[in-house]
Amino acid sequence: MENVSLPLLYAENSAPISTDHRFSQNLFSQPDSYISIVSNSHLLREALTLMLQHRSMDGVKSSAVDVDLVSTVTTSSNHLVLLDSGMGHSAVIAQIQEWRSRQPSPYIVVIELQNDPDLILDCIEAGTHGYTLQSASSAEVIQVIEQVYRGVAHCSPEITAKLFDRLTQSKAIQQLKEKPALTHRELEVLHYVAKDRSDRDIATELVIEVRTVKHHVHNILRKLNVKYRRDAAQLAFNNGWLNLTS
Amino acid sequence: MDSYRSRYGTTSVIHVLIANLTGMVAEMVQQTLQQQPDVKLLGDIKEWEEIDAAIAETDVLVLGVDDVYSPPEDCFRFLSSYPNLKILLLTTTGNEAIAYWRALHCHQTQVTSSQSLIESIRHIYSLSP
């Protein structure tokens, strides 16, 4: 992957392409406003750079970098990073968390996301301020940037519903922190569930029937008020109920 | 434009059809193609079924894909039905592009800007069918 230079692209005296988009110039024109584009795709970087140049952002500076140079992105106040999700799920999440841990922390907008609710929710949980899907037009991307600078966020109804679900799950998990209320056998099963072992493996280890394992797993999920085995495992990890070294 | 025509030996307008490109990249590619005097943009198609209606008069089909090394089955159908057609598969998540023509011929290239995309289109158009 080639390295690219970090040119400063000043968008001066440029006029909006589209007059129907109600673009608030002053939101982008705060002192020291700076937008970084982090993407592997040259075409996407060019498209974003052109978009920023053409959207009347007097005084706003921007630069585009390859994801290999992501560490060169330094943050400052009023700094916004457009992060291409093409760098991979875990890398995107890790990068968002790293930037959010900095002081000052930049605004982060993840772009080119696939319409995968779990991925979007993971980005939100990691701390992204906004997101756009692969099919987003430049006007839509500008709108998201504008909203982020204004301190508001927009999610599709589908994502909002899933966010409610996650919050409910999170609350239930919080309430269960003190008292797992699992039997000794259920804790044993949970121990193997947390190790990502199949029901058949667990049955072999504990010398019980597979259907008995399924029964225990069902009870564990019900008692912990979670939908998935991985949520039960996460809950156990978080609360130190298990010793996985044994 | 004359320099391009002399370089690539083209004397006519290149009819380009865009398909399956979305978002800002599609906007930029469209805009860039429309600015080229030797290119006529036939359309920007989002639904695969609509390609059939426009493919007959297409010289170069620019097709957005996830993986340039796995062309959709229909590409080969188009290439066998239209011997003069060139297909440029383009991934917008990376920078790879592969041009296909006459079923088995292919040419790999890097698309690092909208200008290099135009260059690639002119180049593959100039290749013998």
HADDOCK unambig.tbl for C-alpha pairs under 7 A between the chains (distance, minus, plus):
assign (segid A and resid 40 and name CA) (segid B and resid 93 and name CA) 6.96 0.50 0.50
assign (segid A and resid 40 and name CA) (segid B and resid 94 and name CA) 5.94 0.50 0.50
assign (segid A and resid 41 and name CA) (segid B and resid 92 and name CA) 6.30 0.50 0.50
assign (segid A and resid 41 and name CA) (segid B and resid 93 and name CA) 5.42 0.50 0.50
assign (segid A and resid 41 and name CA) (segid B and resid 94 and name CA) 4.72 0.50 0.50
assign (segid A and resid 41 and name CA) (segid B and resid 95 and name CA) 5.72 0.50 0.50
assign (segid A and resid 42 and name CA) (segid B and resid 95 and name CA) 6.40 0.50 0.50
assign (segid A and resid 42 and name CA) (segid B and resid 112 and name CA) 5.03 0.50 0.50
assign (segid A and resid 42 and name CA) (segid B and resid 113 and name CA) 5.98 0.50 0.50
assign (segid A and resid 43 and name CA) (segid B and resid 25 and name CA) 6.41 0.50 0.50
assign (segid A and resid 43 and name CA) (segid B and resid 92 and name CA) 6.68 0.50 0.50
assign (segid A and resid 43 and name CA) (segid B and resid 112 and name CA) 6.27 0.50 0.50
assign (segid A and resid 43 and name CA) (segid B and resid 113 and name CA) 5.35 0.50 0.50
assign (segid A and resid 43 and name CA) (segid B and resid 114 and name CA) 6.52 0.50 0.50
assign (segid A and resid 44 and name CA) (segid B and resid 25 and name CA) 5.79 0.50 0.50
assign (segid A and resid 44 and name CA) (segid B and resid 92 and name CA) 7.00 0.50 0.50
assign (segid A and resid 46 and name CA) (segid B and resid 113 and name CA) 6.75 0.50 0.50
assign (segid A and resid 47 and name CA) (segid B and resid 24 and name CA) 5.98 0.50 0.50
assign (segid A and resid 47 and name CA) (segid B and resid 25 and name CA) 5.76 0.50 0.50
assign (segid A and resid 47 and name CA) (segid B and resid 28 and name CA) 5.88 0.50 0.50
assign (segid A and resid 86 and name CA) (segid B and resid 93 and name CA) 6.00 0.50 0.50
assign (segid A and resid 134 and name CA) (segid B and resid 22 and name CA) 6.86 0.50 0.50
assign (segid A and resid 134 and name CA) (segid B and resid 23 and name CA) 6.13 0.50 0.50
assign (segid A and resid 135 and name CA) (segid B and resid 22 and name CA) 5.02 0.50 0.50
assign (segid A and resid 135 and name CA) (segid B and resid 23 and name CA) 4.27 0.50 0.50
assign (segid A and resid 136 and name CA) (segid B and resid 23 and name CA) 4.76 0.50 0.50
assign (segid A and resid 136 and name CA) (segid B and resid 24 and name CA) 6.83 0.50 0.50
assign (segid A and resid 137 and name CA) (segid B and resid 23 and name CA) 4.64 0.50 0.50
assign (segid A and resid 137 and name CA) (segid B and resid 24 and name CA) 5.22 0.50 0.50
assign (segid A and resid 138 and name CA) (segid B and resid 24 and name CA) 5.33 0.50 0.50
